[in-house]
Amino acid sequence: MFFILSKTLDFLLMPLVWVLLLLFLAVFLKSVKWRRVSLISALAMLLFFSNPFFSNLAWRAWEARPVPVSDVGKYDVAVVLTGVTSFKPDIVDRVHTNKGADRFLHTLQLYRLGKVDKILITGGKGFLLDEMPPEAEQLRQVMLLAGVPDKDIIVETGAVNTRENAVYAAQVLAQHPSWKKILLVTSAFHMRRSEGCFRKVGVTFDSYPTDFYSSEPVFTPDYTVIPSAVAFEGWHHLIHEMAGYVVYKVLGYC
């Protein structure tokens, strides 16, 4: 039920759906005044959400700030949240990653630099994808191929959302009381919700954001005036995460 509600909310929060709804009203409303209002609103919304400059400002306001590698100390374990692979049933002989792959790639960098001793990967598989291997297991295979010893990789394969990432990872951490210094690694846009969930279950940690969508503002025409489909898609992604954070707050997950 939670999964179905989540997907329904995700659909309703798409800016494209809002624009299409306004265009629909502009065509079928009987009132000329409200048809004009709907059309102008749709065009204004389309211009705003497709503007890369405004999109970047919103991402910069929401995302956690980067932590320089040189500022990262020594940690007993890095807890890596999944949600970065895709499943292709016709190509099952390899791991398919998406943009969020920085979560485990940057963790691998810290491991190679000697800044983390162990890597705990938490994440199972999405609903309705029974044939999909757990994400944590997929990333474990990548880590092994990258030369990380099996003894330094711990996987948790039960979690299917951020709250469960925190709950199940906390259970694993409790089995290793010698792990005093913990580094939480996830995407910068996802860090607020993740931090709240991990604090809620009593885990003490430092944060290491990765996978940044924002960048330093650029004032060239292609970033300030010319519409971008990427910016439009980015707003959907950002609004989805912000709504998820609010829902988690209301439910007491973070």
Secondary structure as GFF3:
##gff-version 3
##sequence-region A 1 254
A	DSSP	alpha_helix	2	12	.	.	.	ID=ss1
A	DSSP	alpha_helix	15	28	.	.	.	ID=ss2
A	DSSP	alpha_helix	32	49	.	.	.	ID=ss3
A	DSSP	alpha_helix	52	62	.	.	.	ID=ss4
A	DSSP	three_ten_helix	69	71	.	.	.	ID=ss5
A	DSSP	beta_strand	75	81	.	.	.	ID=ss6
A	DSSP	beta_strand	85	86	.	.	.	ID=ss7
A	DSSP	beta_strand	96	97	.	.	.	ID=ss8
A	DSSP	three_ten_helix	99	101	.	.	.	ID=ss9
A	DSSP	alpha_helix	102	112	.	.	.	ID=ss10
A	DSSP	beta_strand	116	122	.	.	.	ID=ss11
A	DSSP	alpha_helix	135	145	.	.	.	ID=ss12
A	DSSP	three_ten_helix	150	152	.	.	.	ID=ss13
A	DSSP	beta_strand	153	156	.	.	.	ID=ss14
A	DSSP	alpha_helix	162	174	.	.	.	ID=ss15
A	DSSP	beta_strand	182	187	.	.	.	ID=ss16
A	DSSP	three_ten_helix	188	190	.	.	.	ID=ss17
A	DSSP	alpha_helix	191	200	.	.	.	ID=ss18
A	DSSP	beta_strand	206	210	.	.	.	ID=ss19
A	DSSP	alpha_helix	221	224	.	.	.	ID=ss20
A	DSSP	alpha_helix	229	251	.	.	.	ID=ss21
###
